[in-house]
Amino acid sequence: MLLASLDCFSFPSASSMLSSPLSRNRRLSSLCTKTLILTNSPSRTPPNRFCCTASLIMNPDSFEVGKLIGSYGFMNITSYSGYQSGMDLEYSSAVNMGQLKMQDVGEGGVKIRLYEGRIVQGSLKGTSVVFKVYPGRRAGGVEADMMAANELNTHAVLQQGSSKGICQNLLILVGGFETKTGEQWLAFRNDGKYSAADYAKITSEKISKSRSIGENSWNLFEQEQTIKRRRYFVIALLRGAISGLGFMHDHDRLHQSLGPSSIVLNTIMEKDSAYLVPRLRDLAFSVDISISRLEEGNKMLSEGLWRRAITAGAFTPMEKRSFGIADDIYEAGLLFAYLAFVPFCEAGIMDSLSLQVLFSR
């Protein structure tokens, strides 16, 4: 069970906006504090393991909500045939459900909304943020609470003090709160509105458009420079994504939802590749692979991963840890294939699900 502990802190100014405490299940802290204690089980764990010394803003009065950006969901893969890449894929990428013939795929019940916003109080006043809103339990069930708490917990652990500092290739969580309706609002620093999937789509559509109207340049040098800029951009994108994934693995965390939609870009201009900083997001399905956690047994959000691990012959904690890391690397390989094909093809020729089927054979 994932919890965000509330019992140590109290701020009356925020209480009027927040719901009454939830029952024994997961929830987010809705109070402003300098130290956030997070636990992964009903019993309290030692503070030195899950204490986030970084300041997270948990007071709803500190935020201003802007316009709705969009929404998305997830696909649940409920059965497997052979080795597969992960438990969940972004619903937005499911263009052709029929292409996953070796899996039973269903639409997940958790619908996430994204809003623009900014911080209006404190030292970070004026900072632009993006709110990721998980539905309340009535709409999203217990799974929505677990996903929100797991994402909060994962970011808190990864953002706490480290000899290497905070990784620049991970999206930064600045705070969050819970509403009266039970919705969980996580606030992330706004480091870009485009994802790697958006970049690939826009680029492939440009190729299709230029070819449809016969805009192929007579200047071969210009064509060569365009391809060279695109290649540099894709390499920088992949380098940043793999760096972020490596940082997570070094800190005993799997991503488990890695794909083009889970990478935020601060620019999609290929001429600015030297300034590109890709950042990983969507850590709701992240898995703690420290030996102590693996010895405790399966958790609900990682049940599919460990079921596949056992099927593959991984039984001990070390074997499961190795399998989990290999599973993330497999997803990174699919990301590599996606970025090696889609930005260089016309729109519609290749998609992520087709690549997954191709490389799973």
Secondary structure, 3 states (H helix, E strand, C coil): CCEECCCCCCCHHHHCCCCCCCCCCCCCCCCCECCEEEECCCCCCCHHHHEECCCEECCHHHEEEEEEEEEECEEEEEECCCCCCCCEEEHHHCCCHHHCCCCEEEECCCCEEEEEEEECCCCCCCCEEEEEEECCHHHHHHHHHHHHHHHHHHHHHHHCCCCCCCCCCECCEEEEEECCCCCEEEEEECCCCEEHHHHHHHHHHHHHHHHHCCCCCCCHHHHHHHHHHHHHHHHHHHHHHHHHHHHHHHCCEECCCCCHHHEEECCCCHHHHHHCCCEECCCCCCEECCHHHHHHCCCHHHHHHHHHHHHCCCCCHHHHHHHHHHHHHHHHHHHHHHHHHHHHCCCCCCCHHHHHHHHHC
